[in-house]
């Protein structure tokens, strides 16, 4: 276990850049005093902000670059002009070279994934990466993956996602054997796409040592907390994530409008403000901000592009936990063992 967790930050990424990244790092530092930071960005922009946070400055260094990846760049464009010299690439390269333990960026998701695959590479035995997201539920939190890294899948990849997601759940939720559900259009074994049914059979018949497979789950099971880990491919996962975020904002707006409609409603709000505050806190997407890029040979965290300082700090915190509790080692151990189990189950099924 390292004495210090070294965190590389793409200071120019996201909608707000360094104006959010610097105060977010300060917030995270108060929670984790054993952190050190490397900021990658334009010195003229970043240095004045860093000077305003002397405690953070004392455990940080700044690497200058004037190149920043735009939020609307295509991954191919970002690679052409940002490879080797952009703030995004340099933060990833710090992980590759062992100068940092984790990198966090709020930048362009497609560009970050493409650069990470070129720079850091994939773990042995993993063909495609995944983005894992924390999802608030009635029971606490669940991990949902993939939420947008890879469109389309096969049964083997879905089983890989179950293995990687369970490794992450063991770290974040301190569970010996997380429960895993496979997202489908129904819980019956005959329903769903062929690759989903095939993955379900492998997961059902394999005696996986690190997690308990509970079967197919439907979309409404995610919020219920039916499983600790929900597995799906990136297209469906991203739609589910964006729908849930939009629904949360919609409900929040409904509540605000309802509370302001009449004086009786305003009085009711005053009397129940603690309950409404608890509801707002539970629905706050900032506390679940931070998607983990699983399958890479290094730890990469993606923050929402529009996150504020508190939301970005949550992404840094997740990166800290992934390092402190040795995510890569646990994924490696899990994949090797579970891959053998999956192959045996697939052979028996055929």
Buried (B, 14 or more C-beta within 10 A) or exposed (E): EEEEBBBBBBBBBBBBBBBBBBBBBBBBBEEBEEBBBBBBBBBEBBBEBBEEBEEBBEBBEBBBBEBBBEBEBEBEBBBEEBBEEBBBBBBBBBBBEEEBBBBBBBBBBBBBBBBBBEBBEBBEEBEBBBBBBBBBBEEEBBBBBBBBBBEEBBBBBBBBBBBBBBBBBBBBBEBEBBBBBBBBEEBEEEBBBEBBBBBBBBBBBBEBEBBBBBBBBBBEBBBEBBBBBBBBBBBBBBBBBEEBBEEBEEEBEEBEEEBEEEEEEEEBBEEEEEEBEEBEEEBBBBBBBBBBBBBBBBBBBBBBBEBBBBBBBBBBBBBBBBBBBBBBEBBBBBBEBBBEBBBBBBEEEE
